[in-house]
Amino acid sequence: MTKTITLKSIVKDDKICIGIYFPYDKTLIETVKSIGAIWSKTMQCWYLENTKQNFKRMYETLKGFAWLDLSELKNQQPIPYKTQKQASKSLPPLSQEAIVQIQLFEQWMKSKRYSSNTVKTYTEAIRTFLRYHASKPISEITEQDLIEFNNQYILKNHYSSSFQNQVVNAVKLFYSRMTKRRLDPGEIHRPKQGRKLPNVLSKEEVKAILEAPANIKHKAMLSLIYACGLRRSELLNLKLSSVDSKRHLLIIHNAKGKKDRIVPVSDKLIKLLREYYKMYKPKVWLFEGQKPTEPYSEKSLQSVLKQALQKAGIKKPVTLHWLRHSYATHLLESGTDLRYIQELLGHKSSKTTEIYTHVTENSLKKIKSPFDDL
């Protein structure tokens, strides 16, 4: 009897995937594993990311083993991901009690000097959660209600795992501080975290991007991000006093985690910054916007990168953070100790920095494939 393999569109780890369903068969299992399929215990199927290349490889491999049922794959459209703002539209309004408690929670976070991004993220997350349970007094909400919110709202609507984590963090903090009642962490479901490798550009690509802008201000901003491994916010918050040209140091104040750090600055970069200063003469911020009293905007900086990519002819979806990743990877490839790179990037844990060991070109080139010995 001919076996049937059913292909369905599924969502796995925030991605549209092809689910591969068939009765237990050792030969078929080995076959789907050979094309890179992964077993999902929760969905009870094998799956691959839904790309043209994966579908073609899978179709060519499996068509000789069984009859392929594509009806459910063709009929299902990719499920669009919803933003947190879109999510909140379908929920009931907050109770008066919840409005007051959220305001107090926001004030408490600000008084504890949480970053503005954390305050905004946690406030929005707890607001969404309490709107979902608007008919229930805050004091009566339990761990089971959080699990229900996770299953019936987050998972059902295919919201991201990062949103799920934000809600868990916000709810735990809210209840421990505003109601003096801790929710049992063991009862709270957190999403399994995948390991994503950093996106890295070659030195040739970085050079093309940095040389693309004709405007010296734009060139200086992009160069400083790469040359010092800066985050976008760190660059925009730099002041004139942040550059110690005599000691060849860049002083980064109040970076992520409320930490200060210093980064060495080369002669080449000092020269570029001096040329920029002579032309623009900034007064407070190193890179000022339309008004001298305001720093350069994030949106304008994104536009600078976009124009540089177009001029350099680079088609990759490069972000400003790619330059920071490239800085760290290129340092590692040039022999810089991982501990120093950790300090330069401002990482709290060495495990965060170790991710760059997985993408260093020198290390990968040393590995000889057994294919070459055949």
C-alpha positions in Angstrom: 0.0 0.0 0.0 1.4 3.4 -1.0 2.2 5.6 1.9 0.9 9.2 2.1 3.0 12.2 3.2 0.9 15.2 4.1 2.5 18.7 3.9 0.9 21.5 5.9 1.8 25.1 6.6 2.7 25.5 10.3 4.2 28.2 12.5 7.3 27.1 14.4 9.6 29.5 16.4 8.0 32.5 14.8 8.6 31.2 11.3 6.3 29.8 8.6 7.4 26.2 8.1 6.4 23.1 6.1 5.1 20.4 8.4 5.8 16.9 7.2 3.3 14.3 8.5 3.4 10.5 7.9 2.9 7.3 9.8 6.0 6.0 11.6 8.5 4.6 9.0 12.3 4.3 9.7 13.2 4.8 6.0 11.1 8.0 5.7 12.5 9.3 9.0 16.1 8.9 7.8 15.1 10.5 4.4 13.6 13.6 5.9 16.5 13.9 8.4 18.9 13.8 5.4 17.3 17.0 4.0 17.5 18.9 7.3 14.0 18.3 8.7 13.7 18.7 12.4 11.2 16.8 14.7 8.7 18.8 16.7 7.4 17.0 19.7 4.7 19.6 20.4 3.3 19.4 16.8 4.1 15.8 16.3 5.7 16.3 12.9 8.9 16.9 11.0 9.4 20.4 9.6 11.5 22.7 7.4 11.4 26.4 7.0 9.1 27.3 4.2 11.5 28.5 1.5 11.5 27.7 -2.2 14.9 26.0 -1.9 13.7 23.8 1.0 10.4 22.9 -0.8 12.2 22.0 -4.0 14.7 19.8 -2.2 12.1 18.1 -0.1 9.8 17.5 -3.1 12.5 16.0 -5.2 13.6 13.7 -2.3 10.2 12.5 -1.1 8.3 12.1 -4.3 9.9 8.7 -5.0 9.0 7.3 -1.5 5.3 8.1 -1.2 2.3 10.0 -2.5 2.6 13.7 -1.5 -0.6 15.4 -0.3 -0.1 19.1 -1.0 -3.8 20.1 -0.6 -3.4 21.6 2.9 -0.1 23.3 2.1 -1.6 25.0 -1.0 -4.8 26.1 0.8 -3.0 27.6 3.8 -1.7 31.1 3.5 1.3 32.3 5.6 0.0 33.6 8.9 0.8 37.3 9.3 2.5 38.2 12.6 0.7 40.8 14.6 2.3 43.6 16.5 1.5 44.3 20.1 -0.5 47.4 19.1 -2.6 45.3 16.7 -3.0 42.7 19.5 -4.6 45.1 21.9 -7.4 46.3 19.6 -9.5 43.1 20.1 -9.3 43.3 24.0 -11.7 44.9 26.4 -10.7 48.2 28.1 -8.8 48.3 31.4 -10.7 48.5 34.7 -10.2 51.7 36.7 -8.2 49.6 39.3 -5.9 48.4 36.5 -5.3 51.9 35.2 -4.3 53.2 38.6 -2.0 50.2 39.3 -0.3 50.4 35.9 0.4 54.1 36.5 1.9 53.4 39.9 4.0 50.5 38.3 5.3 52.9 35.6 6.3 55.5 38.2 8.0 52.8 40.4 10.1 51.6 37.4 11.1 55.2 36.6 12.1 55.8 40.2 14.2 52.6 40.1 15.9 54.1 37.0 14.8 51.3 34.6 15.7 52.3 31.0 13.0 54.1 29.0 12.7 51.1 26.7 12.1 48.7 29.5 9.5 51.0 31.1 7.7 51.3 27.8 7.9 47.5 27.0 6.8 46.3 30.5 4.0 48.9 30.7 2.6 47.8 27.3 2.9 44.1 28.2 1.1 44.4 31.6 -1.5 46.6 30.0 -2.3 43.9 27.4 -2.3 41.1 30.0 -4.7 43.0 32.3 -7.0 43.9 29.5 -7.3 40.2 28.6 -8.3 39.6 32.2 -10.3 42.8 32.6 -13.3 41.0 34.2 -11.2 39.7 37.0 -9.8 41.7 40.0 -6.0 42.0 39.9 -5.6 40.3 43.2 -7.4 37.2 42.0 -5.3 36.6 38.9 -3.2 33.4 39.3 -0.4 31.5 37.5 -3.1 29.6 35.6 -4.5 32.8 34.2 -1.0 33.6 32.8 -0.8 30.1 31.3 -4.3 30.7 29.7 -3.1 34.0 28.3 -0.1 32.3 26.9 -2.1 29.5 25.2 -5.3 31.3 24.2 -3.9 34.7 23.3 -0.1 34.6 22.5 0.1 31.2 20.9 -3.3 31.2 19.2 -2.6 34.6 17.6 1.0 33.6 16.7 2.7 36.4 18.5 6.5 36.3 18.9 8.4 34.4 21.6 10.0 37.8 22.6 6.5 39.2 23.3 5.8 36.1 25.4 8.9 36.6 27.4 8.2 40.3 27.9 4.7 39.5 29.3 6.2 36.9 31.7 8.8 39.3 33.0 6.4 42.2 33.3 3.8 40.2 35.1 6.3 38.7 37.6 7.7 42.2 38.4 4.3 43.8 38.5 2.9 41.3 41.0 5.9 41.2 43.2 6.0 45.0 43.5 2.4 46.2 43.3 0.6 43.4 45.1 3.4 41.9 47.2 2.4 38.5 45.8 4.9 36.5 43.9 3.8 34.2 41.1 5.4 30.8 41.1 8.1 30.9 38.4 7.9 27.1 38.0 4.3 27.5 36.8 5.0 30.1 34.2 5.6 28.9 30.7 8.5 30.5 28.9 9.3 29.9 25.2 12.3 27.8 24.3 15.1 30.2 23.2 16.9 29.4 19.9 20.5 30.3 19.3 20.8 32.9 16.5 24.2 33.5 15.0 25.2 37.2 14.6 25.1 38.6 11.0 28.6 39.5 10.0 29.9 41.5 7.0 33.3 40.9 5.3 35.9 43.6 5.7 35.5 44.4 2.0 31.7 45.0 2.5 32.3 47.2 5.6 34.8 49.3 3.7 32.4 49.8 0.8 29.7 50.9 3.2 31.9 53.3 5.1 33.3 54.8 1.9 29.9 55.2 0.3 28.7 58.5 2.0 29.9 61.7 0.4 28.8 63.6 3.5 31.6 63.6 6.1 29.1 63.6 9.0 27.4 60.4 7.7 30.8 58.8 7.1 31.9 59.7 10.6 28.8 58.2 12.2 28.9 54.9 10.4 32.7 54.7 10.9 32.4 55.2 14.6 29.8 52.5 15.0 32.1 49.9 13.3 35.4 51.2 14.6 34.3 51.1 18.3 31.6 48.4 18.1 28.8 50.8 19.3 25.1 50.2 19.7 22.9 52.7 17.8 21.8 54.4 21.1 25.4 54.7 22.3 26.4 56.6 19.2 23.5 59.0 19.3 24.1 59.7 23.0 27.8 60.6 22.6 28.8 64.2 23.6 31.9 66.2 22.6 33.4 65.3 26.0 33.0 61.6 25.1 36.1 61.8 22.8 39.4 62.0 24.5 41.6 62.6 21.5 44.9 63.0 23.5 44.5 59.5 25.1 42.9 58.1 22.0 39.8 56.9 23.9 36.1 57.0 23.5 34.2 57.2 26.8 30.7 55.6 26.6 28.5 56.7 29.5 25.4 55.0 30.8 25.2 52.3 28.2 23.1 49.2 28.3 22.8 48.0 31.9 23.7 51.4 33.2 27.4 50.7 32.6 30.2 53.0 31.5 33.1 51.7 29.4 36.0 53.0 27.3 37.0 52.0 23.8 40.3 52.8 22.0 40.1 55.1 19.1 42.7 54.9 16.2 44.6 57.8 14.7 42.7 57.3 11.5 39.4 57.8 13.3 40.6 60.8 15.3 41.6 62.4 12.0 38.2 61.8 10.5 36.4 63.2 13.6 38.6 66.3 13.6 37.7 67.0 9.9 34.0 66.5 10.8 34.3 68.8 13.8 35.9 71.6 11.7 33.1 71.4 9.2 30.0 71.1 11.5 31.2 72.5 14.9 28.7 70.6 17.1 28.1 72.3 20.5 26.8 69.6 22.9 26.1 66.3 21.2 28.8 64.8 19.0 26.3 64.3 16.2 23.5 66.9 16.4 20.1 66.9 14.6 18.3 69.8 13.1 18.5 71.6 16.5 21.9 72.0 18.2 20.2 71.0 21.5 19.0 67.7 20.2 21.0 64.6 19.2 20.7 63.1 15.8 17.6 61.0 15.4 17.4 57.2 15.0 15.3 57.5 11.9 17.8 59.7 10.2 20.6 57.4 11.1 18.8 54.5 9.6 18.3 56.5 6.4 22.1 57.2 6.3 22.8 53.5 6.4 20.2 52.7 3.8 21.7 55.3 1.4 25.2 53.9 2.0 24.0 50.4 1.2 22.4 51.5 -2.0 25.5 53.4 -3.1 27.8 50.4 -2.2 25.5 48.0 -4.1 25.0 45.7 -1.1 21.7 43.9 -1.3 21.8 42.2 2.1 19.3 43.4 4.8 22.1 45.1 6.8 21.2 46.9 10.0 23.4 49.2 12.1 23.9 46.3 14.6 25.6 44.3 11.8 28.5 46.7 12.0 28.9 46.0 15.7 28.8 42.3 15.1 31.4 42.7 12.3 33.7 44.7 14.6 33.6 41.9 17.2 34.1 39.1 14.7 37.0 40.9 12.9 38.7 41.6 16.3 38.5 37.9 17.1 39.8 36.9 13.7 42.8 39.2 14.1 43.7 37.4 17.4 42.2 39.7 20.0 41.5 37.8 23.3 37.8 37.1 23.9 38.0 38.7 27.3 39.0 42.0 25.9 36.3 41.9 23.3 33.8 41.3 26.1 35.0 44.5 27.8 35.0 46.5 24.5 31.4 45.5 23.7 30.1 46.0 27.3 28.8 42.4 27.7 27.9 41.4 31.2 28.5 37.7 30.5 31.3 36.1 28.5 28.7 33.7 27.1 27.2 36.6 25.1 30.6 37.3 23.5 31.3 33.6 22.8 28.7 33.6 20.1 31.3 35.3 17.8 33.5 32.2 18.0 30.8 30.4 15.8 31.2 32.8 12.9 34.9 33.6 12.8 36.3 32.9 9.3 39.7 31.8 10.5 38.4 29.0 12.8 36.0 27.7 10.1 38.7 27.6 7.5 40.9 25.3 9.7 38.2 22.6 9.6 38.8 20.1 6.9 35.8 18.4 5.5 36.0 14.5 5.3 34.6 15.0 1.7 38.1 16.1 0.7 39.6 12.8 1.7 37.3 10.7 -0.5 
